[in-house]
Amino acid sequence: MLTRSITLVIGTRPEAIKLAPVAHALAARGLAVQLAFTGQHATLDPASFGLGGLPALRLRCRAGNDPRLHAEAVAAALTPALRGEGRPAMLIVQGDTSSALGGALAASAAGVPLAHVEAGLRSHDLSLPWPEEGNRLAIDALADLLFAPTEDNAANLATERLGGEVHVTGNSAIDALFEMVETLPPRLLDSGGLPRLLVTCHRRENWGAAFAPIGLALIELARSPWLRIEVVLHNNPAMAGAARLLLGGHPRIRLLPPMDHRSMISALRSAHLVLSDSGGIQEEAPALGVPLLVLRSKTERPEAVASGNSLLVGSDRATIVAEVNRLLDDRAAYRAMAVPALPFGDGKAAARIAAITEDWLVRQHGPREKLIA
Ligand SMILES: CC(=O)N[C@H]1[C@@H](OP(=O)(O)OP(=O)(O)OC[C@H]2O[C@@H](n3ccc(=O)[nH]c3=O)[C@H](O)[C@@H]2O)O[C@H](CO)[C@@H](O)[C@@H]1O
């Protein structure tokens, strides 16, 4: 009996959040699962994402803040593990990180079939976000099996005429969100009474000096005694440093350390309004019915704008202030954005991905027994 595993590459927090349901769904089908932690987020604790019990490779790749060097380091460290005895039946990467790109390059070099979870997202601008948009294009071009969260994502892939097989599955972010919400106590209204603006900001285009207009907008909004502002700092020291420099010590703006996923979902759920440039939060906020202003001028997740749950405000100080104030003042506009919606899936993506993966492997390799550990 063959014991070839399915290896899932995990570099960052969002990959762990979104691949945990997939790993569990594959294991629930009796398939052998292995994780490959690249080390992109060095402090990532597998157990805190429910991934503690699975066999894992630890690649410990560090390449500073250069995403291309990191992708190369991941490819170099992972390729040998994909050759020889431990050769997996398939490598799965998720999203658009340099770890995902490195994984895709390693699979291609070792001749291992590649599946891409969260395929087909496009901002149609290689610089926004950089390097993620380029990573998505490169990974999708190499993938044999492409799991598109939405019909729009699948349409993007159809335009590119790629070689891999495309399936619309929903985004496993919503699976992870639903699982998390089930563990939370019932939603309570904020006891402080004041509306709370929750902020996260970490995209490369908002690093360093580029953070200034966003920070200045928060300082201007903090003049109102009727608003509480909380900024969740990112693990990346470059981003957290810029926020501390501008906002640290401000009496009306709270800077919070990075949160575990449970605390983040809890904070999101009880926020009045969210300002964020995060990809995952663009998926979660609509499902929770929390209006979101996206700190970007372009997005690969237009579905949440179309469903009326989010708006692109970019990083212009005056625009951010005007849009936050508009939603604080105009109840009808606020309510229209606060209707929960599921443009990114129904919470059953992981089960679909696991079933399609098994079917694909059986078609390639023969009977199912050969894939079971
Ligand atoms: C715009 C963009 O290119 N984003 C990509 C980026 O993630 P993305 O921009 O989503 O990365 P974030 O670091 O914001 O992670 C989002 C996830 O982390 C959670 N969270 C956030 C803050 C915190 O303190 N604690 C916490 O648990 C959020 O609830 C969400 O589930 O890599 C992901 C993984 O490949 C991709 O899916 C996204 O497309």
Ligand as a Chemical Component Dictionary entry (heavy atoms), coordinates in Angstrom:
data_LIG
# 
_chem_comp.id                   LIG 
_chem_comp.type                 NON-POLYMER 
_chem_comp.pdbx_formal_charge   0 
_chem_comp.three_letter_code    LIG 
# 
loop_
_chem_comp_atom.comp_id 
_chem_comp_atom.atom_id 
_chem_comp_atom.alt_atom_id 
_chem_comp_atom.type_symbol 
_chem_comp_atom.charge 
_chem_comp_atom.model_Cartn_x 
_chem_comp_atom.model_Cartn_y 
_chem_comp_atom.model_Cartn_z 
_chem_comp_atom.pdbx_ordinal 
LIG C1  C1  C 0 -4.557 41.415 0.132  1  
LIG C2  C2  C 0 -3.810 40.152 0.100  2  
LIG O1  O1  O 0 -3.078 39.907 -0.819 3  
LIG N1  N1  N 0 -3.930 39.341 1.150  4  
LIG C3  C3  C 0 -3.410 38.005 1.205  5  
LIG C4  C4  C 0 -2.700 37.683 2.509  6  
LIG O2  O2  O 0 -3.517 37.763 3.636  7  
LIG P1  P1  P 0 -4.223 38.848 4.515  8  
LIG O3  O3  O 0 -4.054 40.213 3.964  9  
LIG O4  O4  O 0 -5.603 38.365 4.703  10 
LIG O5  O5  O 0 -3.419 38.697 5.892  11 
LIG P2  P2  P 0 -3.785 39.107 7.364  12 
LIG O6  O6  O 0 -2.495 39.074 8.086  13 
LIG O7  O7  O 0 -4.628 40.319 7.386  14 
LIG O8  O8  O 0 -4.625 37.868 7.885  15 
LIG C5  C5  C 0 -6.007 37.847 7.832  16 
LIG C6  C6  C 0 -6.495 36.769 8.754  17 
LIG O9  O9  O 0 -5.854 36.871 10.022 18 
LIG C7  C7  C 0 -6.809 37.159 11.027 19 
LIG N2  N2  N 0 -6.138 38.054 11.989 20 
LIG C8  C8  C 0 -5.815 39.324 11.651 21 
LIG C9  C9  C 0 -5.184 40.143 12.557 22 
LIG C10 C10 C 0 -4.850 39.626 13.846 23 
LIG O10 O10 O 0 -4.273 40.286 14.722 24 
LIG N3  N3  N 0 -5.186 38.335 14.121 25 
LIG C11 C11 C 0 -5.813 37.524 13.231 26 
LIG O11 O11 O 0 -6.104 36.376 13.543 27 
LIG C12 C12 C 0 -7.988 37.743 10.317 28 
LIG O12 O12 O 0 -9.173 37.549 11.064 29 
LIG C13 C13 C 0 -7.970 36.964 9.004  30 
LIG O13 O13 O 0 -8.531 35.680 9.163  31 
LIG O14 O14 O 0 -2.317 36.298 2.457  32 
LIG C14 C14 C 0 -3.418 35.420 2.424  33 
LIG C15 C15 C 0 -2.907 34.018 2.549  34 
LIG O15 O15 O 0 -2.379 33.556 1.366  35 
LIG C16 C16 C 0 -4.210 35.620 1.158  36 
LIG O16 O16 O 0 -5.376 34.840 1.275  37 
LIG C17 C17 C 0 -4.590 37.076 0.989  38 
LIG O17 O17 O 0 -5.072 37.272 -0.342 39 
# 
loop_
_chem_comp_bond.comp_id 
_chem_comp_bond.atom_id_1 
_chem_comp_bond.atom_id_2 
_chem_comp_bond.value_order 
_chem_comp_bond.pdbx_ordinal 
LIG C1  C2  SING 1  
LIG C2  O1  DOUB 2  
LIG C2  N1  SING 3  
LIG N1  C3  SING 4  
LIG C3  C4  SING 5  
LIG C3  C17 SING 6  
LIG C4  O2  SING 7  
LIG C4  O14 SING 8  
LIG O2  P1  SING 9  
LIG P1  O3  DOUB 10 
LIG P1  O4  SING 11 
LIG P1  O5  SING 12 
LIG O5  P2  SING 13 
LIG P2  O6  DOUB 14 
LIG P2  O7  SING 15 
LIG P2  O8  SING 16 
LIG O8  C5  SING 17 
LIG C5  C6  SING 18 
LIG C6  O9  SING 19 
LIG C6  C13 SING 20 
LIG O9  C7  SING 21 
LIG C7  N2  SING 22 
LIG C7  C12 SING 23 
LIG N2  C8  SING 24 
LIG N2  C11 SING 25 
LIG C8  C9  DOUB 26 
LIG C9  C10 SING 27 
LIG C10 O10 DOUB 28 
LIG C10 N3  SING 29 
LIG N3  C11 SING 30 
LIG C11 O11 DOUB 31 
LIG C12 O12 SING 32 
LIG C12 C13 SING 33 
LIG C13 O13 SING 34 
LIG O14 C14 SING 35 
LIG C14 C15 SING 36 
LIG C14 C16 SING 37 
LIG C15 O15 SING 38 
LIG C16 O16 SING 39 
LIG C16 C17 SING 40 
LIG C17 O17 SING 41 
# 
